[in-house]
């Protein structure tokens, strides 16, 4: 099957400066050459060179498109196969014509993710690296992008391989003991199993600990902005959205199209809930009470409660503070440019000082404090210092948990002096579960399932 030559449009469909068609497979160069006219013959081109010319309908010699063709020969390409990239003028019509012509040359249309899948099957990248390619495409903040890039480079794989290496050493040691079961060796082995299993379990714990942060970086912190009318919610929204390019996505298939808006606060992606609600409520509707805000409140990981520091607290605001006191809340005292009338001690009776941020959205003051407060809640203040390995993939998390469980079983058996060939079974299981993360010994159906999440042409 890998012998097929595949092609797909690798740039987003729609209008753009250029569109790129990627072709991969050991016949990609001669097959593209059939429809390409240029000064140089493609089959004689050196690797990693670009050639100007025309895509031509071979039968009629009709010129379809003016293109640049890039040749990347095996194994120095994304898939490790011969890859040819055809850059066409932007515009769906011309690029579709070129693709159709290529598909008449014994080239078939690639499945979603098939280029990356080939890179994996040909051994250029492992499964965590392939999966990170999806994250790279979907990254919604610089930091999420950097984390994904590290994973593409093999950061997580290296750590998993290191752990597996330790388990192999352990298994080898235990194996010797099974073959030569003298008593004193056995005691040493018990101690050795304990130290090694504990060390590896500790490392797995550390990786699992990054999972929550990884999820946040991938998906954003679900955030609700609440407060009475006129306190400055829309101003906050606009401030966050304009400083940091907001990404708005429509999710079809819901009764009312829900608008999800992503904003970046100091590298932390916030997924703002029900921003439509905030924007619509300019009249004196009781914002706090409306049903939609209630749902947003229930769903949110983080609540930004906006208060107007130039007015006294209202009863319903006090009620809201009571309700929010044990949720992840940051209180924003807005309008500090005006004279303060709000009793700040009353706010401090519900929220710790580091959860209360004073702002003036009018004068653009205090936004960094808000960033710091968010980082303090979700990243224990250590966002900047992180080593950029965050486990965030559900499959990885589940396998890490399984491996941890296997090692805990091994440890327990070890304490009870169960025969060590039985303990070896658990250690081996952990080794295999870690292996599955990087794609050692995974079945074909899982591989298919992973790669279908990709977009076409990647
Ligand atoms: P919302 O109803 O909660 O969305 O509040 P808005 O964002 O629409 O703000 C209500 C009014 O307060 C607007 O006239 C804003 O210009 C004003 N406002 C917002 N932030 C500040 C601030 O920090 N200081 C002052 N003096 N006015 C502000």
Boltz pocket constraint, residues with backbone or C-beta under 6 A from the ligand:
constraints:
  - pocket:
      binder: B
      contacts: [[A, 227], [A, 228], [A, 229], [A, 230], [A, 231], [A, 232], [A, 233], [A, 234], [A, 235], [A, 236], [A, 278], [A, 281], [A, 282], [A, 334], [A, 335], [A, 336], [A, 337], [A, 338], [A, 359], [A, 360], [A, 361], [A, 362], [A, 363]]
      max_distance: 6.0
